[in-house]
Amino acid sequence: INVNETLFPLLRSWHMGNTGEIFLHNVQNDITFAVGPQQSYLADSSIFTAIESASAQFIDDDSESTLETVDDKGTPILAAYGHIAREEGPRLDWKFVVKKDLREIYAPLYELLTHIALIAIALLGVTTLASVLIARTLSQPLAELVRVMQSVALGNLKTKIDFTRNDEIGQLAKAFQEMIRALDKHQLELEDANAIVRNVAKKNARLVLQLEALNADLEVKIEQRTRDLGQANQRLQKLDDMKSAFLLNVSHELRNPVTSIKFNLDLLQRELIRTDAQSLKSARYMTTLTKHVDLLAHIIEDMLSLLRLEREKDNVTFSSIDLNQIIETTLADYHPRIDAAALKLTYLPTANLPRVHAEPTWLAQMFVYLLNNAILYNTPAGHIRVSTHYNGQGQIGLQIEDTGIGIAAEELEHIFERFYRGALVNESAISGTGLGLSIVKEIVHLHHGQIEVESQLNQGSLFCIWLPIDKSERRLPDHNLLSSSPPNGRPVFRKWRKDNALQLEFKR
Protein backbone atom coordinates (compact mmCIF):
# COMPACT_ATOMS: atom_id res chain seq x y z
CA ILE A 1 0.00 0.00 0.00
CA ASN A 2 1.32 3.43 -0.88
CA VAL A 3 0.72 5.32 2.37
CA ASN A 4 1.74 8.60 0.81
CA GLU A 5 -1.24 8.36 -1.56
CA THR A 6 -3.75 6.68 0.74
CA LEU A 7 -3.11 7.16 4.48
CA PHE A 8 -1.38 10.54 4.48
CA PRO A 9 -4.16 12.42 2.59
CA LEU A 10 -6.66 10.88 5.00
CA LEU A 11 -4.66 12.08 7.98
CA ARG A 12 -4.20 15.55 6.46
CA SER A 13 -7.97 15.79 6.05
CA TRP A 14 -8.24 15.98 9.84
CA HIS A 15 -8.53 19.57 11.08
CA MET A 16 -5.15 19.94 12.76
CA GLY A 17 -4.73 23.68 12.24
CA ASN A 18 -1.51 25.32 11.20
CA THR A 19 0.78 23.62 13.74
CA GLY A 20 -0.85 20.20 14.03
CA GLU A 21 1.21 17.18 12.99
CA ILE A 22 0.92 13.42 13.16
CA PHE A 23 3.94 11.24 13.73
CA LEU A 24 3.89 7.52 12.86
CA HIS A 25 6.74 5.26 13.93
CA ASN A 26 7.15 1.77 12.54
CA VAL A 27 8.85 -0.10 15.35
CA GLN A 28 9.77 -3.02 13.07
CA ASN A 29 11.62 -0.90 10.53
CA ASP A 30 12.49 1.99 12.92
CA ILE A 31 11.04 4.50 10.42
CA THR A 32 9.21 7.65 11.47
CA PHE A 33 6.79 9.53 9.18
CA ALA A 34 5.56 13.06 9.86
CA VAL A 35 2.22 14.14 8.34
CA GLY A 36 1.63 17.89 8.39
CA PRO A 37 -1.21 20.05 7.10
CA GLN A 38 0.59 20.59 3.78
CA GLN A 39 3.13 17.80 3.33
CA SER A 40 4.48 14.48 4.60
CA TYR A 41 8.10 13.71 5.24
CA LEU A 42 10.48 11.32 6.92
CA ALA A 43 11.38 12.48 10.43
CA ASP A 44 13.53 11.30 13.30
CA SER A 45 12.08 9.64 16.42
CA SER A 46 13.03 12.43 18.86
CA ILE A 47 9.35 13.36 19.36
CA PHE A 48 8.69 9.83 20.66
CA THR A 49 11.69 10.08 22.97
CA ALA A 50 10.24 13.33 24.42
CA ILE A 51 6.84 11.72 24.91
CA GLU A 52 8.34 8.61 26.52
CA SER A 53 10.29 10.75 28.99
CA ALA A 54 7.08 12.67 29.88
CA SER A 55 4.79 9.60 30.21
CA ALA A 56 5.87 6.24 31.51
CA GLN A 57 2.69 4.70 30.07
CA PHE A 58 3.82 5.35 26.51
CA ILE A 59 5.97 2.25 26.51
CA ASP A 60 2.96 0.01 27.29
CA ASP A 61 1.45 -1.79 24.35
CA ASP A 62 -2.14 -0.70 24.91
CA SER A 63 -1.58 2.74 26.40
CA GLU A 64 -3.51 5.73 25.09
CA SER A 65 -3.52 9.15 26.75
CA THR A 66 -3.23 12.91 26.35
CA LEU A 67 -0.75 15.22 28.06
CA GLU A 68 0.75 18.68 27.93
CA THR A 69 4.53 18.64 27.34
CA VAL A 70 7.21 20.06 25.06
CA ASP A 71 8.31 18.57 21.76
CA ASP A 72 11.85 17.90 20.65
CA LYS A 73 12.22 21.62 19.74
CA GLY A 74 11.14 22.78 23.20
CA THR A 75 7.73 24.10 22.02
CA PRO A 76 4.80 23.65 24.48
CA ILE A 77 2.33 21.25 22.87
CA LEU A 78 -0.80 19.19 23.58
CA ALA A 79 -0.10 15.62 22.48
CA ALA A 80 -2.29 12.52 22.08
CA TYR A 81 -0.43 9.27 21.72
CA GLY A 82 -1.22 5.60 21.18
CA HIS A 83 0.26 2.21 20.31
CA ILE A 84 -1.04 -0.23 17.65
CA ALA A 85 0.28 -3.76 17.79
CA ARG A 86 -0.93 -7.10 16.46
CA GLU A 87 0.79 -10.44 16.79
CA GLU A 88 -1.58 -12.60 14.69
CA GLY A 89 -1.53 -12.48 10.84
CA PRO A 90 0.63 -9.81 9.31
CA ARG A 91 2.43 -8.26 12.26
CA LEU A 92 1.76 -4.61 13.09
CA ASP A 93 3.77 -2.58 15.56
CA TRP A 94 3.17 1.18 15.21
CA LYS A 95 3.37 4.11 17.61
CA PHE A 96 1.69 7.36 16.75
CA VAL A 97 1.59 10.87 18.26
CA VAL A 98 -0.81 13.71 17.33
CA LYS A 99 0.51 17.08 18.57
CA LYS A 100 -0.53 20.71 18.32
CA ASP A 101 1.01 23.89 19.72
CA LEU A 102 -0.67 25.16 22.84
CA ARG A 103 -0.51 28.73 21.54
CA GLU A 104 -2.71 27.78 18.57
CA ILE A 105 -5.08 25.86 20.86
CA TYR A 106 -5.52 28.81 23.25
CA ALA A 107 -5.63 31.45 20.47
CA PRO A 108 -9.51 31.46 20.23
CA LEU A 109 -9.71 31.80 24.00
CA TYR A 110 -7.29 34.76 23.96
CA GLU A 111 -9.33 36.37 21.19
CA LEU A 112 -12.54 35.86 23.18
CA LEU A 113 -10.93 37.39 26.28
CA THR A 114 -9.81 40.39 24.21
CA HIS A 115 -13.34 40.95 22.95
CA ILE A 116 -14.71 40.62 26.50
CA ALA A 117 -12.16 43.13 27.79
CA LEU A 118 -13.11 45.65 25.08
CA ILE A 119 -16.81 45.21 25.89
CA ALA A 120 -16.09 45.63 29.64
CA ILE A 121 -14.14 48.83 29.01
CA ALA A 122 -17.00 50.22 26.95
CA LEU A 123 -19.55 49.28 29.64
CA LEU A 124 -17.32 50.83 32.31
CA GLY A 125 -17.18 54.10 30.37
CA VAL A 126 -20.95 54.19 29.92
CA THR A 127 -21.48 53.31 33.61
CA THR A 128 -19.04 55.99 34.74
CA LEU A 129 -20.81 58.64 32.67
CA ALA A 130 -24.20 57.57 34.03
CA SER A 131 -22.83 57.57 37.58
CA VAL A 132 -21.51 61.10 37.18
CA LEU A 133 -24.90 62.28 35.99
CA ILE A 134 -26.74 60.48 38.83
CA ALA A 135 -24.24 61.70 41.41
CA ARG A 136 -24.68 65.27 40.22
CA THR A 137 -28.44 64.84 40.59
CA LEU A 138 -28.07 63.44 44.14
CA SER A 139 -25.13 65.48 45.45
CA GLN A 140 -26.90 68.86 45.41
CA PRO A 141 -29.77 67.85 47.80
CA LEU A 142 -27.33 65.82 49.91
CA ALA A 143 -25.01 68.82 50.17
CA GLU A 144 -28.01 70.89 51.30
CA LEU A 145 -28.81 68.24 53.93
CA VAL A 146 -25.18 68.28 55.15
CA ARG A 147 -25.30 72.08 55.43
CA VAL A 148 -28.50 71.91 57.48
CA MET A 149 -27.05 69.15 59.74
CA GLN A 150 -23.93 71.21 60.41
CA SER A 151 -26.06 74.19 61.29
CA VAL A 152 -28.19 72.08 63.65
CA ALA A 153 -25.01 70.65 65.20
CA LEU A 154 -23.97 74.22 66.04
CA GLY A 155 -27.26 74.71 67.89
CA ASN A 156 -29.32 76.58 65.23
CA LEU A 157 -32.66 74.78 65.36
CA LYS A 158 -34.40 77.39 63.18
CA THR A 159 -32.67 76.21 59.97
CA LYS A 160 -34.92 75.13 57.06
CA ILE A 161 -34.25 72.89 54.02
CA ASP A 162 -34.50 74.82 50.72
CA PHE A 163 -35.51 72.04 48.29
CA THR A 164 -38.58 69.88 47.81
CA ARG A 165 -38.53 66.45 46.18
CA ASN A 166 -40.92 63.50 46.07
CA ASP A 167 -38.31 60.74 46.00
CA GLU A 168 -36.56 59.04 48.91
CA ILE A 169 -34.22 62.01 49.42
CA GLY A 170 -37.23 64.30 49.64
CA GLN A 171 -38.82 62.01 52.25
CA LEU A 172 -35.53 62.03 54.17
CA ALA A 173 -35.41 65.86 54.05
CA LYS A 174 -39.01 66.06 55.26
CA ALA A 175 -38.33 63.65 58.14
CA PHE A 176 -35.20 65.59 59.09
CA GLN A 177 -37.17 68.86 59.11
CA GLU A 178 -39.74 67.26 61.43
CA MET A 179 -36.94 66.09 63.67
CA ILE A 180 -35.53 69.64 63.86
CA ARG A 181 -38.94 70.99 64.89
CA ALA A 182 -39.26 68.23 67.57
CA LEU A 183 -35.76 69.04 68.89
CA ASP A 184 -36.64 72.72 69.07
CA LYS A 185 -39.76 71.89 71.05
CA HIS A 186 -37.86 69.58 73.41
CA GLN A 187 -35.15 72.20 73.88
CA LEU A 188 -37.75 74.70 75.06
CA GLU A 189 -39.14 72.11 77.46
CA LEU A 190 -35.62 71.31 78.72
CA GLU A 191 -34.92 74.98 79.34
CA ASP A 192 -38.06 75.22 81.46
CA ALA A 193 -37.08 72.04 83.31
CA ASN A 194 -33.53 73.34 83.84
CA ALA A 195 -34.91 76.48 85.39
CA ILE A 196 -36.91 74.34 87.85
CA VAL A 197 -33.88 72.16 88.53
CA ARG A 198 -31.70 75.20 89.25
CA ASN A 199 -34.21 76.41 91.79
CA VAL A 200 -34.32 72.98 93.42
CA ALA A 201 -30.51 72.78 93.36
CA LYS A 202 -30.26 76.08 95.21
CA LYS A 203 -32.57 74.76 97.90
CA ASN A 204 -30.64 71.48 98.02
CA ALA A 205 -27.38 73.37 98.40
CA ARG A 206 -28.71 75.04 101.51
CA LEU A 207 -29.90 71.68 102.80
CA VAL A 208 -26.49 70.12 102.06
CA LEU A 209 -24.77 72.87 104.05
CA GLN A 210 -27.14 72.24 106.95
CA LEU A 211 -26.58 68.48 106.65
CA GLU A 212 -22.81 68.91 106.65
CA ALA A 213 -23.05 71.00 109.79
CA LEU A 214 -25.23 68.37 111.46
CA ASN A 215 -22.88 65.63 110.26
CA ALA A 216 -19.85 67.39 111.72
CA ASP A 217 -21.65 67.81 115.03
CA LEU A 218 -22.73 64.17 114.91
CA GLU A 219 -19.16 63.01 114.22
CA VAL A 220 -17.96 64.92 117.26
CA LYS A 221 -20.65 63.33 119.39
CA ILE A 222 -19.92 59.85 117.95
CA GLU A 223 -16.21 60.28 118.61
CA GLN A 224 -16.93 61.33 122.19
CA ARG A 225 -19.38 58.45 122.65
CA THR A 226 -16.87 55.99 121.15
CA ARG A 227 -14.22 57.25 123.54
CA ASP A 228 -16.65 56.86 126.46
CA LEU A 229 -17.60 53.35 125.31
CA GLY A 230 -13.94 52.41 124.97
CA GLN A 231 -13.25 53.58 128.49
CA ALA A 232 -16.35 51.75 129.74
CA ASN A 233 -15.22 48.60 127.90
CA GLN A 234 -11.81 48.86 129.51
CA ARG A 235 -13.43 49.19 132.92
CA LEU A 236 -15.71 46.22 132.16
CA GLN A 237 -12.72 44.17 130.99
CA LYS A 238 -10.87 45.11 134.13
CA LEU A 239 -13.90 44.18 136.23
CA ASP A 240 -14.20 40.88 134.34
CA ASP A 241 -10.53 40.15 135.00
CA MET A 242 -11.05 41.06 138.66
CA LYS A 243 -14.12 38.78 138.75
CA SER A 244 -12.18 35.89 137.22
CA ALA A 245 -9.26 36.49 139.58
CA PHE A 246 -11.66 36.72 142.54
CA LEU A 247 -13.44 33.49 141.59
CA LEU A 248 -10.14 31.78 141.00
CA ASN A 249 -8.80 32.89 144.37
CA VAL A 250 -12.07 32.00 146.13
CA SER A 251 -12.12 28.60 144.48
CA HIS A 252 -8.53 27.99 145.51
CA GLU A 253 -9.31 29.13 149.05
CA LEU A 254 -12.44 26.95 149.19
CA ARG A 255 -10.61 23.89 147.92
CA ASN A 256 -8.42 23.56 151.01
CA PRO A 257 -11.22 23.72 153.66
CA VAL A 258 -13.44 21.44 151.58
CA THR A 259 -10.61 18.93 151.29
CA SER A 260 -10.05 19.23 155.03
CA ILE A 261 -13.77 18.71 155.73
CA LYS A 262 -13.82 15.61 153.53
CA PHE A 263 -10.75 14.26 155.29
CA ASN A 264 -12.20 14.89 158.77
CA LEU A 265 -15.57 13.40 157.79
CA ASP A 266 -13.77 10.29 156.65
CA LEU A 267 -11.84 10.15 159.94
CA LEU A 268 -15.04 10.73 161.92
CA GLN A 269 -16.83 7.93 160.10
CA ARG A 270 -13.94 5.55 160.71
CA GLU A 271 -13.88 6.54 164.42
CA LEU A 272 -17.61 5.94 164.76
CA ILE A 273 -17.27 2.57 163.09
CA ARG A 274 -14.28 1.69 165.28
CA THR A 275 -16.06 2.60 168.52
CA ASP A 276 -19.40 1.09 167.44
CA ALA A 277 -20.97 4.49 168.16
CA GLN A 278 -22.51 4.90 164.71
CA SER A 279 -26.31 4.87 164.70
CA LEU A 280 -28.73 4.93 161.81
CA LYS A 281 -29.16 8.69 162.14
CA SER A 282 -25.47 9.37 162.34
CA ALA A 283 -24.87 7.18 159.30
CA ARG A 284 -27.56 9.08 157.38
CA TYR A 285 -26.09 12.40 158.50
CA MET A 286 -22.63 11.31 157.48
CA THR A 287 -23.87 10.20 154.06
CA THR A 288 -25.66 13.52 153.50
CA LEU A 289 -22.64 15.54 154.64
CA THR A 290 -20.32 13.51 152.44
CA LYS A 291 -22.63 13.88 149.44
CA HIS A 292 -22.86 17.67 149.79
CA VAL A 293 -19.16 18.06 150.44
CA ASP A 294 -18.44 15.99 147.31
CA LEU A 295 -20.83 18.20 145.34
CA LEU A 296 -19.19 21.34 146.67
CA ALA A 297 -15.76 19.97 145.78
CA HIS A 298 -17.04 19.08 142.33
CA ILE A 299 -18.41 22.61 141.82
CA ILE A 300 -15.11 24.12 142.93
CA GLU A 301 -13.12 21.89 140.59
CA ASP A 302 -15.42 22.70 137.65
CA MET A 303 -15.19 26.42 138.42
CA LEU A 304 -11.41 26.20 138.55
CA SER A 305 -11.32 24.30 135.23
CA LEU A 306 -13.57 26.87 133.54
CA LEU A 307 -11.57 29.81 134.92
CA ARG A 308 -8.25 28.23 133.94
CA LEU A 309 -9.63 27.60 130.46
CA GLU A 310 -10.64 31.26 130.10
CA ARG A 311 -7.32 32.58 131.39
CA GLU A 312 -5.02 30.14 129.58
CA LYS A 313 -6.79 29.74 126.21
CA ASP A 314 -4.39 32.15 124.48
CA ASN A 315 -1.29 30.39 125.84
CA VAL A 316 -2.15 26.73 125.22
CA THR A 317 0.61 24.61 123.66
CA PHE A 318 -0.72 22.16 121.07
CA SER A 319 1.03 19.01 119.90
CA SER A 320 0.40 15.95 117.74
CA ILE A 321 -1.82 13.58 119.78
CA ASP A 322 -3.03 10.00 119.27
CA LEU A 323 -6.73 10.26 120.18
CA ASN A 324 -7.14 6.49 120.52
CA GLN A 325 -4.38 6.34 123.13
CA ILE A 326 -5.96 9.08 125.28
CA ILE A 327 -9.35 7.33 125.13
CA GLU A 328 -7.88 3.94 125.99
CA THR A 329 -5.98 5.37 128.99
CA THR A 330 -9.10 7.12 130.32
CA LEU A 331 -11.31 4.06 129.81
CA ALA A 332 -8.80 1.93 131.70
CA ASP A 333 -9.10 4.31 134.68
CA TYR A 334 -12.92 4.31 134.52
CA HIS A 335 -13.48 0.54 134.12
CA PRO A 336 -14.01 -0.01 137.88
CA ARG A 337 -16.63 2.73 138.03
CA ILE A 338 -18.39 1.43 134.88
CA ASP A 339 -18.41 -2.11 136.30
CA ALA A 340 -19.73 -0.83 139.65
CA ALA A 341 -22.64 0.83 137.80
CA ALA A 342 -23.38 -2.49 136.00
CA LEU A 343 -23.00 -0.84 132.60
CA LYS A 344 -21.79 -2.44 129.39
CA LEU A 345 -18.98 -0.63 127.60
CA THR A 346 -18.18 -1.06 123.90
CA TYR A 347 -15.11 0.63 122.46
CA LEU A 348 -14.75 0.66 118.67
CA PRO A 349 -11.56 2.49 117.66
CA THR A 350 -10.71 3.04 114.01
CA ALA A 351 -7.33 1.60 113.07
CA ASN A 352 -4.62 3.78 111.52
CA LEU A 353 -6.36 6.92 112.78
CA PRO A 354 -4.51 10.16 111.89
CA ARG A 355 -3.19 12.19 114.80
CA VAL A 356 -4.97 15.35 115.98
CA HIS A 357 -3.51 18.78 116.78
CA ALA A 358 -4.53 19.22 120.41
CA GLU A 359 -3.54 19.85 124.03
CA PRO A 360 -3.58 16.39 125.68
CA THR A 361 -4.68 17.47 129.19
CA TRP A 362 -7.71 19.42 128.00
CA LEU A 363 -8.55 16.73 125.46
CA ALA A 364 -8.55 14.05 128.16
CA GLN A 365 -10.66 16.27 130.47
CA MET A 366 -13.21 16.80 127.69
CA PHE A 367 -13.59 13.03 127.28
CA VAL A 368 -13.82 12.59 131.08
CA TYR A 369 -16.78 15.02 131.29
CA LEU A 370 -18.65 13.25 128.48
CA LEU A 371 -17.90 9.82 129.94
CA ASN A 372 -19.07 10.96 133.42
CA ASN A 373 -22.39 12.10 131.94
CA ALA A 374 -22.81 8.80 130.07
CA ILE A 375 -22.32 6.97 133.40
CA LEU A 376 -24.37 9.28 135.65
CA TYR A 377 -27.42 9.60 133.39
CA ASN A 378 -27.54 6.02 132.13
CA THR A 379 -30.17 3.44 133.02
CA PRO A 380 -29.50 0.29 135.08
CA ALA A 381 -27.77 -2.37 132.96
CA GLY A 382 -27.37 0.26 130.29
CA HIS A 383 -24.88 0.47 127.48
CA ILE A 384 -22.08 2.94 126.64
CA ARG A 385 -20.58 2.92 123.17
CA VAL A 386 -17.38 4.85 122.41
CA SER A 387 -15.98 4.99 118.86
CA THR A 388 -13.56 7.00 116.76
CA HIS A 389 -13.87 7.79 113.08
CA TYR A 390 -12.15 9.58 110.20
CA ASN A 391 -14.50 11.31 107.74
CA GLY A 392 -11.98 11.59 104.90
CA GLN A 393 -12.21 15.40 105.01
CA GLY A 394 -9.47 16.23 107.49
CA GLN A 395 -11.50 15.62 110.69
CA ILE A 396 -11.35 12.99 113.41
CA GLY A 397 -14.64 12.08 115.10
CA LEU A 398 -15.18 10.94 118.71
CA GLN A 399 -18.66 9.54 119.43
CA ILE A 400 -20.05 8.70 122.88
CA GLU A 401 -23.47 7.05 122.98
CA ASP A 402 -25.49 5.97 125.98
CA THR A 403 -28.86 4.37 126.64
CA GLY A 404 -29.69 6.80 129.45
CA ILE A 405 -32.59 9.11 130.30
CA GLY A 406 -32.04 11.34 127.23
CA ILE A 407 -32.65 15.06 126.74
CA ALA A 408 -35.91 16.75 125.75
CA ALA A 409 -35.90 18.39 122.31
CA GLU A 410 -36.72 21.85 123.73
CA GLU A 411 -33.74 21.63 126.12
CA LEU A 412 -31.06 20.73 123.54
CA GLU A 413 -30.29 24.36 122.70
CA HIS A 414 -29.63 25.18 126.39
CA ILE A 415 -27.48 22.23 127.50
CA PHE A 416 -24.20 24.06 126.82
CA GLU A 417 -25.18 27.06 128.96
CA ARG A 418 -23.38 27.40 132.27
CA PHE A 419 -25.16 25.96 135.33
CA TYR A 420 -28.06 24.75 133.16
CA ARG A 421 -29.64 21.44 134.16
CA GLY A 422 -32.71 20.01 132.47
CA ALA A 423 -36.04 19.54 134.22
CA LEU A 424 -35.71 15.75 134.21
CA VAL A 425 -32.25 15.95 135.78
CA ASN A 426 -33.39 18.41 138.46
CA GLU A 427 -36.22 16.07 139.42
CA SER A 428 -33.81 13.16 139.78
CA ALA A 429 -31.45 12.50 142.66
CA ILE A 430 -28.41 12.81 140.40
CA SER A 431 -26.08 15.55 141.58
CA GLY A 432 -24.25 17.85 139.21
CA THR A 433 -22.99 21.38 138.69
CA GLY A 434 -24.31 22.19 135.21
CA LEU A 435 -20.80 23.20 134.13
CA GLY A 436 -19.54 20.00 132.50
CA LEU A 437 -20.96 20.52 129.00
CA SER A 438 -20.02 24.21 129.11
CA ILE A 439 -16.41 23.20 129.71
CA VAL A 440 -16.65 20.59 126.95
CA LYS A 441 -17.88 23.23 124.50
CA GLU A 442 -15.08 25.64 125.45
CA ILE A 443 -12.46 22.89 124.97
CA VAL A 444 -13.91 21.95 121.56
CA HIS A 445 -13.85 25.58 120.44
CA LEU A 446 -10.31 25.93 121.77
CA HIS A 447 -9.31 23.13 119.37
CA HIS A 448 -11.27 24.66 116.43
CA GLY A 449 -13.62 21.69 116.37
CA GLN A 450 -17.38 21.12 116.32
CA ILE A 451 -19.72 19.37 118.72
CA GLU A 452 -23.03 17.76 117.77
CA VAL A 453 -25.64 16.11 119.95
CA GLU A 454 -28.75 14.06 119.25
CA SER A 455 -31.01 12.69 121.94
CA GLN A 456 -34.44 11.24 122.66
CA LEU A 457 -36.13 11.02 126.02
CA ASN A 458 -35.82 7.63 127.71
CA GLN A 459 -33.73 6.32 124.78
CA GLY A 460 -30.35 7.91 125.23
CA SER A 461 -28.00 10.54 123.91
CA LEU A 462 -25.21 10.70 121.37
CA PHE A 463 -22.41 13.28 121.47
CA CYS A 464 -20.08 13.63 118.50
CA ILE A 465 -16.88 15.70 118.62
CA TRP A 466 -15.05 16.59 115.40
CA LEU A 467 -11.41 17.72 115.65
CA PRO A 468 -9.05 18.73 112.82
CA ILE A 469 -6.17 16.37 112.09
CA ASP A 470 -2.57 17.47 112.57
CA LYS A 471 -1.47 19.32 109.40
CA SER A 472 1.92 17.66 109.60
CA GLU A 473 0.24 14.24 109.39
CA ARG A 474 1.27 12.80 106.05
CA ARG A 475 0.02 9.25 106.54
CA LEU A 476 -3.52 8.77 105.26
CA PRO A 477 -5.76 6.16 106.89
CA ASP A 478 -6.76 2.99 105.12
CA HIS A 479 -10.33 3.66 104.02
CA ASN A 480 -11.01 -0.06 103.93
CA LEU A 481 -10.79 0.01 107.74
CA LEU A 482 -13.37 2.79 108.09
CA SER A 483 -16.50 0.79 107.39
CA SER A 484 -17.92 1.71 110.80
CA SER A 485 -17.37 5.41 110.15
CA PRO A 486 -20.39 7.48 109.10
CA PRO A 487 -19.88 9.04 105.66
CA ASN A 488 -20.46 12.59 106.87
CA GLY A 489 -20.21 12.18 110.64
CA ARG A 490 -23.92 12.66 111.35
CA PRO A 491 -25.44 9.48 112.86
CA VAL A 492 -29.18 9.50 113.58
CA PHE A 493 -31.24 7.30 115.88
CA ARG A 494 -33.22 4.67 114.03
CA LYS A 495 -34.78 2.55 116.82
CA TRP A 496 -33.97 0.81 120.12
CA ARG A 497 -34.26 -2.92 120.49
CA LYS A 498 -35.76 -4.47 123.61
CA ASP A 499 -32.32 -5.31 125.01
CA ASN A 500 -31.51 -1.55 125.03
CA ALA A 501 -28.76 -2.01 122.42
CA LEU A 502 -28.41 1.00 120.16
CA GLN A 503 -28.98 0.46 116.44
CA LEU A 504 -27.82 3.34 114.22
CA GLU A 505 -28.44 4.24 110.62
CA PHE A 506 -25.98 6.62 108.98
CA LYS A 507 -27.36 9.20 106.52
CA ARG A 508 -25.33 10.30 103.49
JOTAWO-V934543 format. One line per field, one symbol per residue. phi: phi as a letter, one per 30 degrees, with the letter a starting at -180 (. if undefined). psi: psi as a letter, one per 30 degrees, with the letter a starting at -180 (. if undefined). Layout:
phi: ???
psi: ???
//
This chain:
phi: .dddccdddddddddcidcdbbccbdddchcbccccdcbbadbdcdddddddddbddddddcdbabacabddciddbcbcbabcbbcdiddbabcbbcbaddddddedddddddddddddddddddddddddddddddddddddddddddddddjddcdbdcbbbcddddddddddddddddddddddddddddddddddddddddddddddddddddddddddddddddddddddddddddddddddddddddddddddddddddddddddddchcdcddddddddddddddddddddddddddddddddcddbdccbdbcdddddddddddceedddddhcccbcbdddhdddccacddddddedddddeddddcdcehdbbbcbbbbdibibccccbcbcddibdddcddcdcddidbdddddddcddacicedddeddddddchcbbbbbabeibkbbcbccbddddddcdcddddccddddebibdbdcacdddiddccbccd
psi: kjfffeeeeeeffkjfafgklkkkjjeefhkkkkjafelklkllgeeeeeeeffjfffflegkklklkakaffgkklkkkllkkkkelakkkikklkklkkeeeefeeeeeeeeeeeeeeeeeeeeeeeeeeeeeeefeeeeeeeeeeeeeeffgjggklkglklfaeeeeeeeeeeeeeeeeeeeeeeeeeeeeeeeeeeeeeeeeeeeeeeeeeeeeeeeeeeeeeeeeeeeeeeeeeeeeeeeeeeeeeefeeeeeeeeeeeeeeeeeeeeghgkleeeeeeeeeeeeeeeeeeeeeeeeeeeeeeefgffgkjlljkjeeeeeeeeeeegeeeeefghlkkkkikklhkllljljeeeeeeeeeeeeeeeeegllkhakkjklllkggggkkkjkjklhaflkkeffefffgkkgkkleeeeflgkllfgfefeeeeeeeeeghalkkkklkkgfllkkkkkkklkffjfkkljffggffkkeggillkelklfggkkkkkkk.
//
